[in-house]
Amino acid sequence: MKGFVVMDTIEQNLKYFIGKHEDVYRAYENYGKLVHTEGGPLDEKTRWLIKVAISAAGQHHYSLRTHIIKAIKSGCSREEIEHALMLVAPTAGFPTSMEGILILRQEMGETSPSRKH
């Protein structure tokens, strides 16, 4: 189970961090909201597609799952998200792109979650 990230562990770690460094976390959270909503001319869907691609390229699986869900809520289609994930391949590698597509398929209920992450 090496490398398997349990959501509870991530959430517990976040609670720990907020408890120890609340001001830092709040400033970071505020920055994230400001740059997302007021940082420039990109529309909501485009911003989430970029975040999907960045999360996939960085192999941040927890963030990728979160960004896929938020992209769908912002109106992105499954096909648009998959296209964003395909665009990851030339820069971050084909296996990284394929892993992102697998996570998309898991979030869409097309396949069972893997125990490797």
Backbone bond lengths (Angstrom), bond angles and torsions (degrees), N, CA, C in turn:
res aa  C-N    CA-C-N  psi(-1)  N-CA   C-N-CA  omega(-1)  CA-C   N-CA-C  phi
1 M - - - 1.453 - - 1.529 111.23 -
2 K 1.326 117.37 12.60 1.449 120.41 177.57 1.523 109.80 -58.47
3 G 1.327 116.56 132.93 1.451 120.35 179.75 1.520 113.98 89.41
4 F 1.331 117.95 -9.64 1.462 120.87 -179.32 1.518 108.56 -76.96
5 V 1.312 116.00 123.05 1.457 121.32 -178.70 1.511 108.60 -102.53
6 V 1.307 116.37 120.58 1.454 121.89 178.30 1.520 107.92 -93.21
7 M 1.347 115.84 130.67 1.454 120.35 -177.29 1.521 111.14 -55.65
8 D 1.331 117.96 -39.88 1.460 120.56 179.70 1.522 110.84 -57.97
9 T 1.321 117.52 -38.68 1.453 121.13 179.88 1.525 110.46 -64.47
10 I 1.309 117.33 -42.67 1.465 121.27 178.60 1.520 109.98 -64.24
11 E 1.319 116.82 -45.46 1.465 120.44 179.96 1.525 111.20 -65.53
12 Q 1.326 117.32 -38.97 1.466 120.54 177.66 1.524 110.55 -64.78
13 N 1.324 116.25 -40.29 1.455 119.97 178.83 1.523 111.25 -65.19
14 L 1.330 117.07 -38.53 1.459 120.67 177.19 1.531 110.27 -63.71
15 K 1.326 116.85 -44.14 1.470 120.19 177.59 1.526 110.82 -59.87
16 Y 1.329 116.04 -41.31 1.464 120.49 177.43 1.527 109.83 -59.87
17 F 1.341 115.88 -49.75 1.464 120.59 -177.42 1.522 111.08 -60.49
18 I 1.330 117.14 -45.82 1.465 120.69 179.68 1.525 110.25 -61.60
19 G 1.329 116.65 -40.97 1.456 120.50 178.66 1.522 113.04 -61.53
20 K 1.317 116.45 -36.35 1.466 121.33 -178.04 1.528 112.98 -89.14
21 H 1.335 117.15 -29.35 1.466 121.32 -171.60 1.531 110.93 -139.46
22 E 1.317 115.93 52.54 1.463 119.90 -174.37 1.527 112.98 -58.62
23 D 1.317 117.83 -43.70 1.470 120.23 -178.91 1.527 111.72 -62.23
24 V 1.321 116.42 -41.34 1.466 120.66 178.96 1.525 109.79 -64.05
25 Y 1.330 116.67 -45.35 1.461 120.05 -179.18 1.524 111.24 -63.53
26 R 1.321 117.34 -43.99 1.472 120.57 -179.29 1.535 110.61 -62.84
27 A 1.328 117.19 -40.27 1.467 120.30 177.87 1.528 110.42 -64.27
28 Y 1.315 116.91 -42.81 1.463 121.68 178.02 1.530 110.67 -62.73
29 E 1.325 115.98 -45.56 1.463 121.31 179.69 1.532 110.61 -61.46
30 N 1.322 116.77 -43.00 1.465 121.49 178.74 1.529 110.83 -63.73
31 Y 1.331 117.06 -43.74 1.463 120.87 177.29 1.526 110.38 -58.30
32 G 1.324 117.05 -46.38 1.462 121.38 179.90 1.516 112.11 -58.45
33 K 1.322 116.45 -42.67 1.469 120.47 179.15 1.528 111.32 -67.10
34 L 1.323 116.30 -43.26 1.467 119.86 -178.69 1.525 112.02 -65.32
35 V 1.319 117.22 -46.17 1.462 119.75 -177.94 1.528 110.55 -67.62
36 H 1.327 117.34 -30.65 1.461 120.52 179.22 1.526 111.24 -72.50
37 T 1.323 116.98 -44.76 1.466 119.70 -173.34 1.524 114.35 -92.96
38 E 1.337 117.28 -31.03 1.461 120.11 -174.02 1.525 113.33 -123.27
39 G 1.320 116.84 7.77 1.456 120.44 -173.18 1.511 116.19 -77.74
40 G 1.325 117.76 -13.57 1.456 118.23 -178.39 1.512 112.55 171.08
41 P 1.334 116.31 -167.88 1.458 121.43 -170.29 1.530 116.12 -85.28
42 L 1.317 119.16 -2.60 1.466 119.78 -176.76 1.525 111.51 -68.51
43 D 1.332 116.08 140.12 1.463 120.03 178.38 1.535 110.13 -76.81
44 E 1.313 115.55 166.71 1.471 123.10 -175.02 1.530 112.47 -55.42
45 K 1.305 117.41 -49.11 1.466 120.48 -178.45 1.526 111.17 -61.18
46 T 1.311 116.67 -44.57 1.465 120.32 -179.32 1.518 110.96 -62.67
47 R 1.329 116.82 -41.51 1.473 120.06 178.96 1.518 110.80 -59.35
48 W 1.342 117.83 -43.53 1.464 120.20 -179.08 1.518 111.48 -70.72
49 L 1.322 118.48 -35.68 1.466 120.27 177.10 1.528 110.60 -64.26
50 I 1.319 117.04 -38.51 1.464 120.29 176.48 1.521 109.96 -64.34
51 K 1.325 116.91 -43.75 1.466 119.94 179.28 1.525 111.54 -64.00
52 V 1.330 117.54 -36.49 1.466 121.22 175.08 1.526 109.27 -59.87
53 A 1.327 116.67 -49.70 1.464 120.77 -177.61 1.528 111.90 -63.61
54 I 1.316 117.52 -42.03 1.463 120.73 179.62 1.525 110.68 -64.53
55 S 1.318 116.99 -43.76 1.469 120.62 179.06 1.518 111.19 -62.40
56 A 1.327 116.34 -41.36 1.466 120.24 178.91 1.522 110.52 -65.92
57 A 1.330 116.84 -46.97 1.466 120.85 -178.27 1.524 111.40 -61.02
58 G 1.326 116.29 -36.63 1.461 120.93 178.72 1.512 113.80 -83.50
59 Q 1.318 116.67 -1.64 1.462 123.78 -178.60 1.534 111.85 56.44
60 H 1.319 114.47 41.11 1.465 121.63 176.10 1.527 107.32 -96.82
61 H 1.314 116.52 85.09 1.464 122.11 -169.88 1.523 113.21 -63.58
62 Y 1.317 117.24 -40.55 1.468 120.07 179.33 1.532 109.76 -62.35
63 S 1.335 116.11 -47.11 1.469 120.15 178.17 1.520 111.18 -63.88
64 L 1.326 116.75 -39.24 1.463 120.15 179.72 1.521 110.63 -59.98
65 R 1.323 116.91 -46.07 1.468 120.22 178.52 1.531 110.36 -59.33
66 T 1.314 116.14 -46.23 1.465 121.00 179.55 1.528 110.99 -61.46
67 H 1.320 116.76 -43.89 1.464 120.14 -177.88 1.522 111.98 -70.51
68 I 1.320 117.88 -32.83 1.466 120.35 174.82 1.527 109.72 -62.07
69 I 1.319 116.73 -46.83 1.465 121.18 179.82 1.531 110.37 -60.74
70 K 1.329 116.90 -44.90 1.466 120.41 -179.79 1.526 111.48 -68.13
71 A 1.332 117.30 -34.53 1.471 120.50 176.79 1.522 110.43 -63.31
72 I 1.318 116.66 -43.50 1.470 120.87 178.30 1.528 110.02 -62.21
73 K 1.336 116.48 -44.67 1.466 120.38 179.60 1.525 111.85 -63.59
74 S 1.337 117.31 -27.40 1.467 119.98 179.92 1.529 112.28 -83.93
75 G 1.339 116.26 -1.74 1.458 119.89 176.83 1.513 115.56 106.43
76 C 1.323 117.88 2.97 1.463 120.35 177.61 1.523 109.86 -70.24
77 S 1.307 115.68 139.11 1.463 120.04 176.27 1.527 109.75 -83.70
78 R 1.315 115.35 162.62 1.457 120.95 176.42 1.527 109.02 -56.98
79 E 1.334 116.92 -41.53 1.461 122.28 -178.41 1.527 111.67 -64.10
80 E 1.329 117.15 -39.31 1.470 120.05 177.83 1.522 110.91 -65.34
81 I 1.323 116.37 -41.61 1.463 120.02 179.21 1.524 110.22 -65.51
82 E 1.327 116.50 -43.38 1.466 119.43 178.71 1.530 110.73 -62.58
83 H 1.322 117.35 -38.63 1.463 120.25 177.56 1.529 110.35 -61.87
84 A 1.322 117.18 -44.53 1.469 120.73 177.40 1.527 110.43 -58.15
85 L 1.328 116.57 -39.98 1.465 120.64 179.51 1.528 111.60 -70.36
86 M 1.309 117.60 -33.48 1.468 120.66 176.14 1.530 111.00 -66.58
87 L 1.326 116.71 -33.15 1.462 121.08 178.96 1.530 112.62 -67.63
88 V 1.315 117.10 -14.70 1.462 122.11 177.57 1.531 111.02 -69.32
89 A 1.326 117.84 -32.69 1.471 122.50 -171.54 1.529 114.41 -55.81
90 P 1.327 120.68 -49.44 1.463 118.94 -176.78 1.533 114.24 -62.37
91 T 1.327 116.88 -28.38 1.459 120.69 -177.91 1.522 112.99 -95.09
92 A 1.328 117.01 -45.86 1.468 121.08 -173.37 1.522 113.39 -106.46
93 G 1.315 117.70 -6.01 1.460 120.77 176.68 1.521 113.28 108.35
94 F 1.329 114.21 148.43 1.459 121.20 -179.47 1.531 112.31 -61.86
95 P 1.349 119.35 -44.51 1.468 118.66 178.96 1.534 112.84 -59.70
96 T 1.316 116.87 -37.07 1.466 120.78 178.57 1.523 110.41 -65.62
97 S 1.322 116.47 -42.35 1.462 121.12 176.86 1.522 110.80 -62.18
98 M 1.325 116.41 -45.75 1.465 120.91 -179.43 1.526 111.40 -63.41
99 E 1.321 116.89 -37.35 1.460 120.11 177.40 1.530 110.04 -64.20
100 G 1.327 116.90 -40.16 1.461 120.83 176.41 1.516 112.02 -62.68
101 I 1.327 116.73 -41.37 1.465 120.69 178.21 1.523 110.43 -65.66
102 L 1.323 117.57 -37.55 1.465 120.48 176.36 1.529 110.39 -61.50
103 I 1.319 117.07 -43.93 1.467 120.59 178.97 1.527 110.13 -64.07
104 L 1.324 118.18 -39.77 1.469 120.94 174.65 1.522 109.95 -58.85
105 R 1.321 117.24 -46.96 1.464 121.04 -179.40 1.530 110.59 -61.89
106 Q 1.327 117.26 -37.56 1.465 120.57 176.87 1.521 110.39 -64.51
107 E 1.318 116.84 -45.09 1.466 120.73 179.96 1.525 111.87 -65.25
108 M 1.323 117.37 -28.02 1.466 121.79 178.52 1.531 111.14 -85.84
109 G 1.333 117.54 -0.45 1.459 121.31 179.08 1.515 113.72 77.12
110 E 1.321 117.53 17.98 1.463 121.59 -178.27 1.525 113.00 -85.58
111 T 1.323 116.65 -18.67 1.459 121.72 -179.76 1.521 108.53 -153.14
112 S 1.304 116.93 159.71 1.464 121.43 -179.02 1.521 110.45 -78.32
113 P 1.338 116.60 147.76 1.465 119.53 176.18 1.522 110.97 -60.77
114 S 1.312 115.15 143.87 1.460 121.92 178.48 1.520 109.55 -84.70
115 R 1.305 116.21 152.70 1.461 121.06 176.42 1.526 111.40 -93.66
116 K 1.323 118.29 7.51 1.459 121.66 -177.94 1.519 113.17 -84.67
117 H 1.300 119.28 -14.15 1.469 120.53 -172.81 1.483 111.12 -94.53
